[in-house]
C-alpha cells in the first residue's frame, strides 16, 4: 500500500506541461521549421540556377560547333559570295551571314542531294521577350539559280534562343580585322582571292537572367582554309 501511494505522489508531482511551456515548445519548433525551409529554398534556388546555367553552356556549345563547322567548310563559288555583318541585338530581325559551305546537311538522303549549300544565319527577336532566336537556313546550291534568301518566309532551323547578342569580326589574310565582309568586292582585285575571310571571330552572349541583367559570354575563332587561297590573273598571249 505504501508503494502505491508513492507512485501516485510521483505521477501527481510530474503533472502536465504548463501553457507557457507549450508556447515555448511551439516557438522553438516554428524556428526550426523556418530555418529548414529557408535552407531548403536556398538549395533549390541554387540547383535551379545551376541547371539553367548548364543548359546555356550546352546550347552555346552546340551553336558554336555548328557555326564553326559551317564556316570551316566555307567554299567560294560563282553567284554565292560570302557576305557577313558585325551582328548585334538591336531588337529587329537581321541577316548576319550568307555564304556557301560544303557543310550542307542532308536530312533525307532518299530525296535530297549532298553538295555545296547556301547557308544563312538570321537573328530575330523572340516573341516571349527572352532575347533573340538564331536561325540557320541551309539550301542546296544550284548554279544559275538566284539566291532568294531575302524573299524567303521560312527563316530556317531554330538553332539557339535566349540570345542577347551575336557578333562577328572578319580577319583577312594579312591579319586585318573588319566589322563586315563582302566577298564580291574581294574577288575584284588584281590578285584574286577566294572572296572569303581567313578567319572569323564569333562572340555569343546568352541571357541567364534578363531581369537582373545577367548573361554568359562565349567566344571562338574559326579558321577558313579556303580564305587563305590567292590566285593571280594569267594574261593571254597573242598569236
NUDOMI-728322 format. One line per field, with one value per residue: residue number from 0; x, y, z of N, C-alpha, C in turn. Coordinates in pm, 1 decimal, decimal comma, padded with zeros to 6 digits, always signed. Layout:
! NUDOMI-728322
resi = (NUM_...)
n_px = (X_...)
n_py = (Y_...)
n_pz = (Z_...)
ca_px = (X_...)
ca_py = (Y_...)
ca_pz = (Z_...)
c_px = (X_...)
c_py = (Y_...)
c_pz = (Z_...)
This chain:
! NUDOMI-728322
resi = (0_1_2_3_4_5_6_7_8_9_10_11_12_13_14_15_16_17_18_19_20_21_22_23_24_25_26_27_28_29_30_31_32_33_34_35_36_37_38_39_40_41_42_43_44_45_46_47_48_49_50_51_52_53_54_55_56_57_58_59_60_61_62_63_64_65_66_67_68_69_70_71_72_73_74_75_76_77_78_79_80_81_82_83_84_85_86_87_88_89_90_91_92_93_94_95_96_97_98_99_100_101_102_103_104_105_106_107_108_109_110_111_112_113_114_115_116_117_118_119_120_121_122_123_124_125_126_127_128_129_130_131_132_133_134_135_136_137_138_139_140_141_142_143_144_145_146_147_148_149_150_151_152_153_154_155_156_157_158_159_160_161_162_163_164_165_166_167_168_169_170_171_172_173_174_175_176_177_178_179_180_181_182_183_184_185_186_187_188_189_190_191_192_193_194_195_196_197_198_199_200_201_202_203_204_205_206_207_208_209_210_211_212_213_214_215_216_217_218_219_220_221_222_223_224_225_226_227_228_229_230_231_232_233_234_235_236_237_238)
n_px = (+00082,9_+00195,9_+00386,5_+00223,2_+00104,9_+00330,0_+00392,5_+00168,7_+00208,0_+00440,7_+00349,6_+00156,2_+00316,9_+00480,0_+00300,6_+00134,3_+00236,1_+00278,0_+00096,1_+00273,3_+00506,2_+00420,5_+00380,7_+00642,7_+00765,8_+00631,3_+00719,1_+00993,2_+00982,6_+00866,2_+01070,7_+01271,6_+01150,6_+01125,0_+01395,4_+01484,8_+01320,5_+01405,4_+01671,3_+01632,2_+01493,6_+01690,3_+01874,6_+01728,0_+01697,2_+01963,5_+02016,1_+01839,9_+01944,4_+02194,8_+02119,6_+01995,2_+02213,3_+02379,1_+02228,6_+02247,0_+02520,3_+02535,4_+02370,8_+02519,2_+02752,3_+02660,9_+02567,5_+02797,4_+02961,6_+02819,4_+02823,7_+03101,2_+03166,0_+03024,1_+03141,8_+03409,9_+03400,8_+03346,8_+03314,4_+03429,0_+03237,7_+03077,0_+02823,2_+02765,3_+02856,6_+03049,8_+02901,6_+02898,3_+02794,1_+02850,8_+02685,6_+02452,4_+02225,8_+01968,9_+01697,8_+01555,2_+01488,6_+01764,9_+01985,4_+02276,1_+02490,3_+02581,5_+02668,5_+02853,1_+02888,1_+03042,4_+02931,1_+02669,2_+02367,1_+02213,5_+01905,8_+01726,6_+01830,0_+01715,6_+01563,3_+01701,0_+01999,5_+02354,1_+02610,0_+02727,4_+02612,8_+02384,3_+02413,2_+02255,6_+02253,3_+02035,2_+01918,3_+01655,2_+01404,1_+01266,2_+00930,4_+00842,4_+00990,3_+01236,4_+01479,7_+01678,5_+01635,5_+01833,0_+01851,6_+01915,7_+01950,9_+01955,6_+02013,5_+02037,3_+02283,3_+02239,3_+02383,9_+02337,0_+02088,9_+01893,4_+01962,2_+01732,3_+01711,6_+01643,4_+01375,6_+01263,5_+01021,1_+01044,7_+01255,4_+01430,7_+01603,8_+01561,0_+01816,6_+01926,3_+01809,6_+01730,0_+01925,6_+02138,7_+02327,5_+02494,2_+02792,0_+03028,7_+03362,3_+03583,4_+03871,8_+04130,9_+04371,5_+04605,4_+04587,0_+04430,7_+04146,3_+03796,1_+03470,6_+03266,4_+03202,0_+03235,6_+03233,6_+03218,2_+03345,1_+03606,5_+03691,9_+03733,4_+03983,7_+04318,9_+04506,9_+04358,6_+04148,7_+03995,3_+03762,3_+03679,8_+03700,1_+03999,9_+03976,4_+03728,0_+03603,6_+03387,3_+03140,7_+02922,5_+02646,3_+02439,0_+02128,8_+02114,2_+01966,2_+01739,9_+01598,5_+01764,6_+01979,4_+02181,2_+02413,5_+02575,8_+02890,2_+03034,3_+03296,8_+03474,9_+03722,6_+03725,6_+03893,3_+03917,3_+04006,5_+03989,0_+03988,3_+04245,9_+04350,3_+04491,9_+04490,4_+04643,9_+04592,9_+04621,7_+04761,4_+04662,3_+04846,6_+04937,2_+04860,9)
n_py = (-00120,6_+00119,2_+00153,9_+00194,7_+00442,1_+00603,4_+00591,8_+00719,8_+00973,6_+01050,6_+01057,8_+01258,4_+01469,0_+01503,6_+01589,5_+01774,9_+01966,0_+02313,8_+02605,1_+02801,9_+02653,6_+02498,9_+02697,7_+02791,4_+02560,7_+02537,2_+02771,2_+02722,9_+02501,7_+02622,0_+02797,9_+02615,9_+02484,7_+02703,2_+02768,3_+02533,3_+02534,3_+02771,0_+02707,0_+02489,1_+02612,9_+02789,3_+02600,2_+02476,1_+02692,7_+02734,3_+02493,0_+02513,2_+02738,2_+02638,5_+02432,1_+02577,1_+02729,1_+02525,2_+02429,0_+02649,5_+02652,9_+02417,1_+02477,3_+02686,5_+02549,7_+02367,1_+02551,6_+02709,1_+02506,9_+02429,1_+02665,9_+02689,8_+02458,8_+02506,0_+02749,0_+02671,7_+02498,3_+02660,6_+02761,1_+02899,7_+03022,9_+03078,4_+03323,9_+03301,6_+03460,8_+03538,6_+03700,6_+03903,4_+04052,9_+04274,1_+04191,9_+04185,7_+04285,3_+04440,2_+04455,6_+04410,5_+04190,3_+04046,9_+03962,9_+03789,5_+03637,4_+03506,4_+03258,2_+03017,3_+02670,1_+02355,1_+02212,2_+02143,4_+02007,5_+01696,8_+01576,2_+01388,6_+01142,2_+00995,9_+01168,7_+01405,3_+01577,9_+01566,9_+01825,0_+02154,1_+02404,5_+02679,8_+02880,3_+03052,3_+03272,8_+03405,4_+03650,6_+03697,0_+03868,7_+03716,9_+03623,4_+03601,0_+03772,1_+03701,5_+03748,3_+03696,1_+03485,5_+03254,8_+03164,3_+02911,5_+02869,9_+02644,0_+02557,9_+02365,9_+02451,3_+02550,5_+02596,7_+02900,5_+02942,7_+03184,7_+03359,7_+03345,0_+03424,5_+03664,5_+03691,8_+03474,7_+03322,8_+03142,2_+03129,0_+02929,6_+02667,2_+02655,0_+02738,6_+02839,2_+02992,7_+03259,2_+03444,3_+03713,3_+03888,3_+03849,2_+03856,5_+03927,7_+03924,4_+03980,1_+03846,2_+03925,6_+03796,6_+03920,2_+03968,5_+04181,0_+04329,8_+04328,9_+04476,4_+04398,4_+04197,5_+04155,9_+03939,3_+03970,8_+04210,7_+04152,9_+03971,2_+04123,1_+04227,8_+04279,4_+04077,2_+03797,0_+03680,8_+03426,1_+03535,8_+03496,1_+03546,1_+03502,1_+03413,0_+03402,0_+03575,0_+03496,0_+03595,4_+03504,2_+03582,2_+03482,4_+03506,7_+03475,0_+03564,2_+03783,2_+03989,3_+04060,5_+04140,5_+03954,7_+03756,9_+03510,1_+03476,1_+03360,5_+03264,1_+03220,4_+03142,9_+03093,4_+02924,5_+02965,7_+02765,3_+02785,4_+03056,3_+03138,9_+03111,4_+03235,4_+03379,7_+03445,3_+03654,3_+03537,4_+03651,0_+03634,2_+03529,2_+03674,9_+03549,0)
n_pz = (+00000,0_+00073,6_-00127,1_-00347,7_-00291,5_-00301,8_-00574,4_-00684,4_-00578,3_-00717,2_-00983,8_-00967,3_-00899,6_-01122,6_-01323,5_-01602,1_-01900,1_-01867,1_-01989,9_-02071,3_-02117,7_-02332,3_-02528,8_-02555,6_-02656,8_-02902,0_-03025,8_-03049,8_-03221,8_-03447,5_-03520,5_-03590,9_-03810,2_-03984,4_-04031,5_-04154,3_-04382,6_-04508,6_-04562,8_-04733,4_-04942,5_-05038,9_-05129,6_-05334,2_-05509,5_-05580,4_-05708,7_-05927,1_-06061,0_-06128,3_-06298,7_-06507,4_-06595,3_-06683,5_-06899,4_-07070,9_-07127,4_-07271,9_-07493,5_-07604,4_-07672,6_-07871,9_-08061,3_-08130,7_-08224,6_-08452,5_-08607,0_-08636,6_-08782,9_-09019,5_-09114,1_-09125,7_-09336,1_-09544,6_-09884,3_-10187,8_-10462,5_-10782,8_-10798,1_-10530,4_-10305,3_-10011,3_-09753,6_-09476,7_-09167,7_-08884,4_-08682,9_-08407,9_-08144,9_-08181,4_-08155,6_-08387,9_-08666,3_-08834,9_-09097,0_-09056,6_-09162,6_-09484,0_-09699,9_-09900,0_-09836,2_-09776,8_-09579,6_-09599,5_-09485,7_-09513,5_-09460,5_-09551,2_-09725,1_-09932,3_-10084,5_-10101,1_-10205,3_-10155,7_-10134,8_-10231,6_-10018,2_-09967,1_-09700,4_-09442,2_-09171,7_-08937,8_-08711,6_-08492,7_-08298,8_-08006,0_-07943,3_-07682,3_-07535,1_-07423,9_-07534,5_-07827,4_-08118,4_-08287,9_-08619,1_-08860,3_-09198,2_-09461,3_-09783,0_-10082,9_-10317,2_-10647,9_-10956,2_-11131,4_-11026,5_-10865,2_-10555,6_-10312,9_-10051,8_-09929,0_-09989,5_-09873,9_-09667,6_-09466,1_-09198,5_-09138,9_-08960,0_-08611,2_-08418,7_-08174,5_-07872,9_-07636,0_-07685,1_-07631,0_-07760,5_-08076,5_-08228,8_-08492,3_-08618,9_-08888,5_-09026,9_-09248,3_-09492,7_-09422,2_-09155,8_-09084,3_-08924,8_-08970,9_-08957,5_-09118,7_-09414,2_-09758,1_-10002,2_-10277,1_-10339,4_-10272,6_-10466,5_-10685,0_-10712,1_-10844,9_-10783,2_-10739,0_-10477,2_-10275,2_-10198,0_-09944,1_-09587,7_-09389,6_-09132,8_-08871,9_-08599,0_-08337,3_-08110,7_-07865,6_-07667,9_-07407,1_-07238,6_-06892,2_-06674,1_-06749,9_-06623,0_-06412,3_-06553,9_-06615,5_-06785,2_-06995,8_-07158,1_-07457,3_-07673,3_-07983,6_-08232,9_-08576,2_-08826,3_-09174,5_-09415,2_-09699,2_-09729,1_-09726,1_-09971,8_-10275,2_-10596,2_-10911,7_-11190,6_-11517,9_-11808,8_-12151,2_-12441,3_-12763,3_-13083,8)
ca_px = (+00000,0_+00286,5_+00447,9_+00121,7_+00092,0_+00449,5_+00378,3_+00068,8_+00270,0_+00533,3_+00271,0_+00091,8_+00421,0_+00528,7_+00195,6_+00144,9_+00307,3_+00202,1_+00069,4_+00396,7_+00596,6_+00368,8_+00409,4_+00786,2_+00794,8_+00581,6_+00806,4_+01117,7_+00950,4_+00846,2_+01202,1_+01341,1_+01086,5_+01159,7_+01535,5_+01494,0_+01256,5_+01493,4_+01786,8_+01586,0_+01462,6_+01817,6_+01933,4_+01651,2_+01732,9_+02098,3_+02004,8_+01773,9_+02039,7_+02297,5_+02058,8_+01978,9_+02345,7_+02425,3_+02157,1_+02301,7_+02650,8_+02511,1_+02322,6_+02631,3_+02842,9_+02600,7_+02560,3_+02930,5_+03009,9_+02752,6_+02879,3_+03240,5_+03170,0_+02977,5_+03242,3_+03531,4_+03379,4_+03306,8_+03375,4_+03393,7_+03170,2_+03008,7_+02687,1_+02744,4_+02958,2_+03047,7_+02858,7_+02880,2_+02782,6_+02907,1_+02592,9_+02418,8_+02095,2_+01909,8_+01553,2_+01494,6_+01546,3_+01878,6_+02063,4_+02413,3_+02585,4_+02533,7_+02787,6_+02847,0_+02962,3_+03029,7_+02869,6_+02525,3_+02313,6_+02111,7_+01821,8_+01656,2_+01914,9_+01637,3_+01502,8_+01788,5_+02132,9_+02463,3_+02678,7_+02750,7_+02488,6_+02372,1_+02383,5_+02222,4_+02225,9_+01948,7_+01884,7_+01522,7_+01358,0_+01171,9_+00801,8_+00818,2_+01071,9_+01352,9_+01600,6_+01671,4_+01646,1_+01924,3_+01802,9_+02009,4_+01883,1_+02050,4_+01953,4_+02134,9_+02317,8_+02231,0_+02439,5_+02241,4_+01964,9_+01911,1_+01954,6_+01605,3_+01710,9_+01575,0_+01232,1_+01218,0_+00937,1_+01091,1_+01391,3_+01515,2_+01604,7_+01584,8_+01940,6_+01951,1_+01728,4_+01785,6_+02045,1_+02148,1_+02392,5_+02582,2_+02874,8_+03133,7_+03474,0_+03638,7_+04015,1_+04180,0_+04494,5_+04714,5_+04560,0_+04343,6_+04015,3_+03688,6_+03338,9_+03179,1_+03277,4_+03163,1_+03322,1_+03215,3_+03445,4_+03740,0_+03729,7_+03754,1_+04119,6_+04408,0_+04545,4_+04229,9_+04139,5_+03878,6_+03644,0_+03646,7_+03795,3_+04090,4_+03925,6_+03613,1_+03582,9_+03244,5_+03110,7_+02781,9_+02600,7_+02308,8_+02069,0_+02096,9_+01853,0_+01725,1_+01553,1_+01880,4_+02085,9_+02289,7_+02427,9_+02700,3_+02958,0_+03113,7_+03364,8_+03561,3_+03778,0_+03715,6_+03981,7_+03859,7_+04119,7_+03973,5_+04011,5_+04388,9_+04389,4_+04507,7_+04516,5_+04693,1_+04539,2_+04718,7_+04726,9_+04674,0_+04941,0_+04885,9_+04904,6)
ca_py = (+00000,0_+00233,7_+00168,5_+00250,7_+00585,5_+00672,6_+00604,8_+00823,6_+01103,8_+01083,1_+01093,6_+01388,3_+01571,8_+01533,2_+01670,6_+01803,7_+02088,2_+02437,1_+02678,3_+02870,8_+02553,4_+02462,2_+02808,4_+02790,5_+02446,9_+02570,1_+02874,1_+02656,5_+02420,2_+02712,4_+02846,6_+02505,9_+02465,9_+02817,8_+02756,1_+02423,1_+02578,5_+02869,1_+02634,3_+02409,2_+02705,6_+02833,0_+02488,1_+02458,3_+02802,9_+02707,8_+02382,0_+02564,3_+02824,1_+02551,6_+02361,2_+02673,4_+02762,6_+02408,7_+02427,3_+02754,8_+02606,7_+02315,4_+02547,2_+02759,5_+02452,1_+02319,4_+02663,0_+02743,9_+02394,7_+02434,2_+02780,4_+02659,3_+02359,7_+02571,0_+02843,7_+02598,5_+02432,1_+02761,7_+02734,5_+03005,1_+02978,4_+03182,2_+03357,6_+03264,2_+03537,0_+03542,1_+03831,7_+03899,1_+04179,1_+04268,7_+04123,8_+04260,6_+04252,6_+04573,7_+04448,7_+04379,9_+04076,3_+04084,9_+03853,8_+03811,3_+03571,1_+03431,6_+03206,3_+02880,3_+02579,8_+02211,8_+02151,7_+02128,5_+01892,4_+01619,0_+01507,7_+01278,3_+01101,9_+00939,3_+01274,9_+01521,4_+01552,2_+01639,7_+01920,2_+02288,9_+02462,7_+02821,4_+02884,5_+03186,4_+03287,0_+03520,6_+03676,1_+03758,2_+03878,5_+03616,0_+03684,5_+03599,4_+03875,0_+03646,7_+03772,3_+03670,7_+03348,2_+03240,2_+03068,6_+02865,6_+02825,0_+02567,2_+02507,7_+02317,3_+02549,1_+02506,1_+02702,6_+02974,6_+02966,1_+03305,5_+03348,0_+03403,2_+03430,9_+03785,9_+03675,2_+03353,3_+03343,1_+03048,9_+03168,4_+02811,9_+02586,4_+02728,9_+02684,4_+02879,3_+03103,0_+03332,5_+03514,7_+03856,7_+03942,7_+03761,7_+03948,1_+03866,7_+04001,2_+03907,1_+03868,2_+03897,9_+03717,7_+03996,8_+03986,6_+04295,1_+04297,3_+04402,6_+04460,4_+04335,6_+04135,1_+04137,1_+03861,4_+04018,9_+04315,7_+04095,0_+03899,8_+04216,7_+04279,6_+04226,4_+03947,1_+03744,5_+03596,7_+03338,4_+03609,6_+03455,3_+03588,4_+03395,6_+03364,8_+03476,2_+03575,0_+03490,3_+03614,8_+03474,5_+03612,5_+03423,5_+03557,7_+03387,5_+03625,9_+03912,0_+04090,3_+04103,4_+04175,6_+03857,5_+03678,6_+03436,3_+03509,7_+03253,5_+03314,5_+03127,8_+03190,0_+02986,8_+02938,3_+02927,9_+02727,7_+02837,1_+03200,1_+03165,4_+03093,2_+03354,6_+03345,1_+03553,9_+03653,0_+03499,5_+03717,3_+03550,3_+03576,7_+03698,7_+03450,2)
ca_pz = (+00000,0_+00078,4_-00260,6_-00438,5_-00260,9_-00351,9_-00721,6_-00711,5_-00549,9_-00826,8_-01102,2_-00946,1_-00893,8_-01258,5_-01384,0_-01745,5_-01937,4_-01849,2_-02114,1_-02110,2_-02174,6_-02464,7_-02620,2_-02582,1_-02744,4_-03035,4_-03082,0_-03091,3_-03339,3_-03561,1_-03562,0_-03658,5_-03941,1_-04069,3_-04071,7_-04250,9_-04507,0_-04572,2_-04615,6_-04846,7_-05051,8_-05096,7_-05202,9_-05457,5_-05599,8_-05632,0_-05803,8_-06047,4_-06131,7_-06185,6_-06411,4_-06616,4_-06647,6_-06758,5_-07027,0_-07156,6_-07175,3_-07375,2_-07612,5_-07664,1_-07733,2_-07996,1_-08156,3_-08179,9_-08304,8_-08582,9_-08679,9_-08669,3_-08891,1_-09142,6_-09161,7_-09158,3_-09465,1_-09643,1_-10014,8_-10283,1_-10583,9_-10858,5_-10753,4_-10390,9_-10233,1_-09865,2_-09705,3_-09332,5_-09095,1_-08749,6_-08594,3_-08287,1_-08092,1_-08173,7_-08146,4_-08515,5_-08735,2_-08917,9_-09153,2_-09013,3_-09251,0_-09600,4_-09766,7_-09947,4_-09748,8_-09802,6_-09461,2_-09624,4_-09413,2_-09584,1_-09362,1_-09617,4_-09837,8_-10042,0_-10164,2_-10103,9_-10257,5_-10089,6_-10220,8_-10179,4_-09968,7_-09930,6_-09557,4_-09394,8_-09028,4_-08912,7_-08571,6_-08484,0_-08159,7_-07958,6_-07909,4_-07537,2_-07471,6_-07353,5_-07612,2_-07970,8_-08166,6_-08400,6_-08718,2_-08963,9_-09320,1_-09542,0_-09906,8_-10179,6_-10420,5_-10786,9_-11040,9_-11211,9_-10952,3_-10783,1_-10409,9_-10268,8_-09904,9_-09884,5_-10007,6_-09806,2_-09549,2_-09363,8_-09158,2_-09128,2_-08838,2_-08486,8_-08364,7_-08035,7_-07822,3_-07521,5_-07732,0_-07601,5_-07879,7_-08153,0_-08307,2_-08573,2_-08673,9_-09002,0_-09042,0_-09382,7_-09499,0_-09361,5_-09014,0_-09060,4_-08868,1_-09036,5_-08896,2_-09217,3_-09522,8_-09883,8_-10087,5_-10414,6_-10354,4_-10261,7_-10587,2_-10793,7_-10708,8_-10948,7_-10730,6_-10696,1_-10359,0_-10279,5_-10155,2_-09807,5_-09483,9_-09346,2_-09004,4_-08819,5_-08453,8_-08304,5_-07968,3_-07838,6_-07531,6_-07376,5_-07115,3_-06776,5_-06605,2_-06817,9_-06527,4_-06333,3_-06648,9_-06603,2_-06908,1_-07013,1_-07282,9_-07517,0_-07792,7_-08055,1_-08360,6_-08675,1_-08941,9_-09302,7_-09501,0_-09835,4_-09727,6_-09737,9_-10111,3_-10357,8_-10735,0_-10996,0_-11325,1_-11620,0_-11934,0_-12270,1_-12540,6_-12897,2_-13180,0)
c_px = (+00086,0_+00349,0_+00350,0_+00106,8_+00212,5_+00442,6_+00280,0_+00127,1_+00362,7_+00458,4_+00207,9_+00194,4_+00470,0_+00429,3_+00211,5_+00221,5_+00217,6_+00183,3_+00195,1_+00495,1_+00551,9_+00400,1_+00557,5_+00823,8_+00750,1_+00670,2_+00937,3_+01095,3_+00932,8_+00979,3_+01279,1_+01284,6_+01123,5_+01303,5_+01553,5_+01435,3_+01344,6_+01614,0_+01748,8_+01555,6_+01589,9_+01883,7_+01861,9_+01682,5_+01870,4_+02096,8_+01943,8_+01868,4_+02149,0_+02244,7_+02043,7_+02112,8_+02402,7_+02358,4_+02213,3_+02438,7_+02633,1_+02462,2_+02436,7_+02727,4_+02789,0_+02602,1_+02696,5_+02992,3_+02948,9_+02808,7_+03022,4_+03250,0_+03127,2_+03084,3_+03372,0_+03523,2_+03335,0_+03385,3_+03333,8_+03326,0_+03103,8_+02866,8_+02660,7_+02853,9_+02939,9_+03013,7_+02831,1_+02873,9_+02845,1_+02817,6_+02568,3_+02289,1_+02019,1_+01758,0_+01483,3_+01563,7_+01657,5_+01948,3_+02210,3_+02515,1_+02513,2_+02656,5_+02761,6_+02934,5_+02938,0_+02968,9_+02718,2_+02475,5_+02202,9_+02032,7_+01753,4_+01736,0_+01836,5_+01580,8_+01589,5_+01927,9_+02237,3_+02527,4_+02701,9_+02617,4_+02497,4_+02330,4_+02364,1_+02194,3_+02149,6_+01916,9_+01752,2_+01477,9_+01257,2_+01043,8_+00775,8_+00908,6_+01194,1_+01482,5_+01576,5_+01678,9_+01739,4_+01872,2_+01914,0_+01929,8_+01986,3_+01977,8_+02063,7_+02156,7_+02311,0_+02280,5_+02332,9_+02110,6_+01983,8_+01898,4_+01829,7_+01597,2_+01635,6_+01423,6_+01176,3_+01137,5_+00979,4_+01233,6_+01486,4_+01501,2_+01638,1_+01705,0_+01959,3_+01858,4_+01797,9_+01914,1_+02036,1_+02209,7_+02472,8_+02661,7_+02986,1_+03239,9_+03541,2_+03785,6_+04057,4_+04313,1_+04612,6_+04693,7_+04474,3_+04205,5_+03909,8_+03556,5_+03240,2_+03265,5_+03185,8_+03256,8_+03325,3_+03317,9_+03586,2_+03785,0_+03753,8_+03894,4_+04203,7_+04460,8_+04421,5_+04243,5_+04015,3_+03750,8_+03600,3_+03744,5_+03884,7_+04043,9_+03810,1_+03610,4_+03433,2_+03227,9_+02960,1_+02751,3_+02459,4_+02259,0_+02060,7_+01977,9_+01837,2_+01682,6_+01669,1_+02000,3_+02207,3_+02294,3_+02564,1_+02758,5_+03045,1_+03177,4_+03450,8_+03614,3_+03780,1_+03807,1_+03909,9_+03974,4_+04109,7_+03997,8_+04157,5_+04438,0_+04399,9_+04546,9_+04568,5_+04631,9_+04651,4_+04676,4_+04749,7_+04771,0_+04876,5_+04943,7_+04971,5)
c_py = (+00125,1_+00259,7_+00231,0_+00399,8_+00664,7_+00692,2_+00714,6_+00961,9_+01147,0_+01128,0_+01231,0_+01500,6_+01608,4_+01619,4_+01685,6_+01931,3_+02208,9_+02506,1_+02748,5_+02773,8_+02511,5_+02570,2_+02813,7_+02677,5_+02475,2_+02674,7_+02813,8_+02573,9_+02506,9_+02765,7_+02738,9_+02484,4_+02578,8_+02807,6_+02645,6_+02464,6_+02677,0_+02801,0_+02553,3_+02497,0_+02755,2_+02723,5_+02465,7_+02568,0_+02779,9_+02595,9_+02429,5_+02652,4_+02741,3_+02477,9_+02453,6_+02708,5_+02646,8_+02398,5_+02531,6_+02715,3_+02503,9_+02380,7_+02619,4_+02663,8_+02404,4_+02429,4_+02695,6_+02630,4_+02397,4_+02548,4_+02750,8_+02560,3_+02421,8_+02663,2_+02772,8_+02527,4_+02530,0_+02742,3_+02843,4_+02946,9_+03094,7_+03199,3_+03315,9_+03329,0_+03524,0_+03684,5_+03820,5_+04037,7_+04163,2_+04189,6_+04204,3_+04206,1_+04381,0_+04572,5_+04416,1_+04259,2_+04122,9_+03960,0_+03881,6_+03757,6_+03506,3_+03386,3_+03064,9_+02791,1_+02435,2_+02138,7_+02142,1_+01998,6_+01827,1_+01539,8_+01384,5_+01235,3_+01047,7_+01046,8_+01399,9_+01481,2_+01627,1_+01737,3_+02052,4_+02350,7_+02612,6_+02825,4_+03029,1_+03180,9_+03417,3_+03529,2_+03750,7_+03763,5_+03769,8_+03684,9_+03687,4_+03696,2_+03825,5_+03666,5_+03749,1_+03521,4_+03347,8_+03129,4_+03035,1_+02810,7_+02762,5_+02510,5_+02466,6_+02421,3_+02484,2_+02619,1_+02768,1_+03003,6_+03085,6_+03275,4_+03420,8_+03413,7_+03552,9_+03771,4_+03555,1_+03387,6_+03252,1_+03085,7_+03051,0_+02741,2_+02672,7_+02667,6_+02716,5_+02993,8_+03164,3_+03407,4_+03662,0_+03929,8_+03832,1_+03851,1_+03871,8_+03970,4_+03915,1_+03945,1_+03834,1_+03823,0_+03787,5_+04022,5_+04107,0_+04251,5_+04388,0_+04374,0_+04393,2_+04279,4_+04115,8_+04067,5_+03907,3_+04126,8_+04257,6_+04030,8_+03993,2_+04271,4_+04216,3_+04089,1_+03885,5_+03662,3_+03510,6_+03412,2_+03576,0_+03517,8_+03471,5_+03333,9_+03454,3_+03461,9_+03581,6_+03502,9_+03599,7_+03503,5_+03559,0_+03475,9_+03447,2_+03434,7_+03766,4_+04021,7_+04145,6_+04138,6_+04083,7_+03772,4_+03610,2_+03467,7_+03393,0_+03307,6_+03206,2_+03195,9_+03071,7_+03017,7_+02888,5_+02892,7_+02784,3_+02987,2_+03237,3_+03153,9_+03226,9_+03310,7_+03468,2_+03540,1_+03621,2_+03561,5_+03625,9_+03610,5_+03595,2_+03595,3_+03513,7)
c_pz = (+00000,0_-00057,3_-00359,2_-00416,9_-00313,8_-00503,3_-00756,9_-00686,0_-00664,1_-00951,9_-01087,9_-00943,4_-01032,9_-01333,7_-01533,8_-01768,2_-01915,8_-01983,9_-02164,2_-02174,5_-02313,9_-02567,3_-02655,8_-02677,6_-02887,7_-03103,0_-03131,4_-03217,1_-03463,9_-03613,1_-03638,3_-03798,1_-04036,5_-04119,5_-04174,8_-04385,8_-04582,3_-04635,5_-04738,7_-04967,0_-05119,9_-05177,9_-05335,1_-05558,3_-05661,7_-05735,2_-05935,0_-06128,6_-06198,0_-06307,3_-06531,7_-06679,9_-06729,2_-06894,3_-07123,1_-07211,0_-07287,0_-07504,5_-07683,1_-07733,7_-07867,4_-08101,7_-08215,2_-08260,6_-08444,5_-08667,9_-08723,8_-08784,4_-09023,4_-09200,0_-09200,3_-09291,7_-09572,7_-09772,2_-10112,0_-10406,1_-10654,6_-10805,1_-10609,3_-10305,7_-10082,1_-09822,3_-09555,9_-09272,2_-08957,1_-08655,6_-08468,8_-08230,5_-08071,8_-08172,4_-08275,6_-08577,5_-08828,0_-08968,7_-09125,5_-09112,9_-09367,9_-09678,0_-09817,0_-09862,0_-09790,1_-09683,7_-09475,8_-09561,3_-09494,2_-09480,2_-09421,4_-09740,0_-09956,5_-10133,6_-10173,2_-10149,4_-10175,1_-10186,9_-10151,4_-10138,1_-09951,1_-09783,3_-09514,7_-09245,5_-09006,1_-08764,2_-08566,9_-08338,6_-08126,5_-07913,7_-07759,2_-07461,6_-07398,6_-07431,8_-07759,7_-07998,8_-08286,8_-08491,3_-08817,3_-09081,9_-09412,2_-09663,3_-10003,2_-10288,8_-10557,9_-10875,2_-11127,4_-11142,2_-10860,1_-10634,8_-10362,9_-10117,5_-09854,7_-09893,5_-09931,9_-09681,3_-09434,0_-09323,7_-09146,2_-08994,8_-08716,9_-08415,7_-08217,2_-07997,4_-07700,6_-07558,9_-07693,8_-07719,7_-07946,7_-08247,4_-08378,2_-08608,1_-08780,2_-09021,1_-09184,4_-09375,9_-09433,1_-09212,6_-08981,7_-09014,2_-08930,0_-08965,6_-08990,3_-09329,4_-09642,8_-09981,0_-10230,5_-10439,9_-10352,8_-10392,0_-10703,5_-10799,2_-10818,9_-10909,3_-10666,8_-10569,0_-10372,8_-10246,1_-10014,6_-09708,9_-09445,7_-09214,3_-08960,6_-08667,7_-08425,3_-08153,3_-07948,3_-07692,3_-07513,4_-07242,4_-07010,3_-06694,1_-06662,0_-06721,3_-06445,2_-06421,0_-06633,6_-06729,4_-06910,2_-07150,5_-07328,5_-07644,9_-07854,9_-08180,4_-08457,0_-08792,6_-09066,9_-09397,3_-09642,1_-09842,2_-09738,2_-09881,8_-10181,9_-10498,2_-10808,1_-11134,8_-11423,4_-11751,5_-12052,6_-12370,2_-12675,9_-12993,6_-13300,5)
